Amino acid sequence: MEVLDLKDIALKQKHIDLGAKIVPFAGFNMPLQYTGLTDEHLNVRNNVGIFDVSHMGEFMVKGEGALELINRITSNDASVLVPGKVQYSCFPNYDGGIVDDLLVYMLAENEYMLVVNGANLDKDWAWVEKHNTNNVDIKNVSDNISLLAVQGPNAQKMLAPLTNMDLDMVYYTVQKGIFAGVNNVIVSSTGYTGAGGFEIYFDNANAEKIFDAVLEAGKAVNAQMAGLACRDTLRLEMGFCLYGNDINDETSPIEAGLGWITKFTKDFVNADFLKNQKENGVSKKLVGFELIDRGIPRHDYEIVDADGNNIGIVTSGTMAPSLNKAIGMGYVKTEFAKAGSEIYISIRNKNIKAQVVKMPFYKG
């Protein structure tokens, strides 16, 4: 299903050789799965899986004015970062929505890396450029960087022999050093699976060397390759938002339950609007739900009340491999957002009973 006019990641041929199913995703030919979604998903939860997520975008922001620019265009407060720390954030737009969600890495004094979603790469870069009114040193290095996510409880044990960096890292921290014999590799204790582990950033020129070393190291713990299909089910079990599904240009961080990354200790794009929402409430909220009756919720399915009246829409849904139950996320009218609320998912003209629950779904 590989498409020719899409971008190729540096390691595409390696994935084909390993039996990956390659599909178009976020403007790239990407590995969707290898042995199968459930198998890969459970292996990440219980052991360790290797993802190639090189479609993600990386922007370097350096020098004088770097912090001021980042703080002005992101919702979280980057001034609390110190070198070696990472922060989850979002770019609010001027219409009450979200341009993208992202990670802000503080690599050193006045040196930051912004990691954005691959599907939003051009949009995000244009947004950063547009707001760079003080000529801060910004660089889009996305085309030169590969990214592996090694996720799961055995990730540290697996990767430790490849580096002299201490991988006993607190969640959401980052360091740079020698990895698999390569200089200036960025290793962070981040990832979107909730299974623990690391994300490893390196130049495309070193991609094959590092990938081969990671695969070799993985033999000691029986690591397996993992694709984007199980990355989606893993993040959903944790209640993590996926841009394009659960958040977009029209959903606010307050509606999406991202008030915790929306800090009004500083001024930023559309802060007044979002502060008003936080103080006065919103008419819809993103919730997690579990199906009580049989069925699988899917993106864009209607959510209704007991009388069949529309109260919202499903944004993500699946049969959760770790839980063996159907789960989903969606926006509902605020009066139905409390845990325990009874809601119904409209599936093939049947209203299937569900219950709003607190996230994460998977507690570990």
LINVEN-V798633 format. One record per backbone hydrogen bond with DSSP energy under -0.5 kcal/mol. NH is the residue of the N-H (numbers start at 1). CO is the residue of the C=O. If there is no record, write none. Layout:
nh | co
NH | CO
NH | CO
//
This chain:
nh | co
6 | 3
7 | 27
9 | 29
12 | 9
15 | 11
16 | 12
17 | 13
18 | 14
19 | 16
20 | 15
21 | 33
22 | 20
23 | 30
25 | 28
28 | 25
29 | 7
30 | 23
30 | 28
32 | 21
32 | 30
33 | 21
40 | 36
41 | 37
42 | 38
43 | 39
44 | 40
45 | 41
46 | 42
47 | 43
49 | 151
50 | 224
51 | 49
51 | 149
53 | 51
53 | 147
56 | 53
57 | 116
59 | 114
60 | 139
61 | 112
62 | 137
63 | 110
66 | 63
69 | 65
70 | 66
71 | 67
72 | 68
73 | 69
74 | 70
75 | 90
78 | 76
80 | 77
81 | 78
84 | 106
85 | 82
86 | 172
87 | 104
89 | 102
91 | 100
92 | 90
93 | 97
96 | 93
98 | 248
99 | 91
100 | 91
102 | 89
103 | 115
104 | 87
105 | 103
105 | 113
106 | 85
107 | 105
107 | 111
108 | 111
111 | 108
112 | 61
113 | 105
114 | 59
115 | 103
115 | 113
116 | 57
116 | 114
117 | 101
120 | 117
121 | 118
124 | 120
125 | 121
126 | 122
127 | 123
128 | 124
129 | 125
130 | 126
131 | 127
132 | 128
132 | 129
133 | 131
135 | 132
137 | 62
138 | 136
139 | 60
141 | 58
141 | 139
142 | 58
144 | 141
145 | 141
145 | 142
146 | 202
148 | 200
149 | 51
150 | 148
150 | 198
151 | 49
151 | 149
152 | 196
154 | 47
155 | 152
158 | 154
159 | 155
160 | 156
162 | 159
163 | 160
164 | 178
167 | 165
169 | 167
172 | 189
173 | 170
174 | 84
175 | 187
177 | 185
179 | 182
180 | 162
182 | 179
185 | 177
186 | 201
187 | 175
187 | 185
188 | 199
189 | 173
190 | 188
198 | 150
199 | 188
200 | 148
201 | 186
201 | 199
202 | 146
204 | 144
206 | 203
207 | 204
210 | 206
211 | 207
212 | 208
213 | 209
214 | 210
215 | 211
216 | 212
217 | 213
218 | 214
219 | 215
219 | 216
220 | 217
221 | 218
222 | 219
223 | 218
224 | 48
226 | 50
228 | 31
229 | 32
231 | 227
232 | 228
233 | 229
234 | 230
235 | 231
236 | 232
237 | 233
238 | 234
239 | 236
240 | 235
243 | 241
244 | 247
245 | 242
246 | 242
247 | 242
251 | 248
256 | 252
257 | 254
258 | 253
261 | 258
262 | 259
263 | 75
263 | 261
264 | 262
266 | 263
269 | 72
271 | 268
274 | 270
275 | 271
276 | 272
277 | 273
278 | 274
279 | 275
280 | 276
281 | 277
285 | 332
286 | 255
287 | 330
288 | 357
289 | 328
290 | 355
291 | 326
292 | 353
293 | 353
300 | 314
301 | 298
303 | 312
304 | 344
305 | 309
308 | 305
311 | 303
312 | 303
313 | 331
314 | 301
315 | 329
316 | 329
318 | 327
320 | 318
320 | 325
323 | 320
324 | 320
325 | 320
327 | 318
328 | 289
329 | 316
330 | 287
331 | 313
332 | 285
333 | 311
334 | 283
336 | 333
337 | 334
340 | 356
341 | 338
343 | 341
343 | 354
344 | 304
345 | 352
346 | 302
346 | 344
347 | 345
347 | 350
348 | 346
350 | 347
352 | 345
352 | 350
354 | 343
355 | 290
356 | 341
357 | 288
361 | 237
362 | 237
363 | 361
//
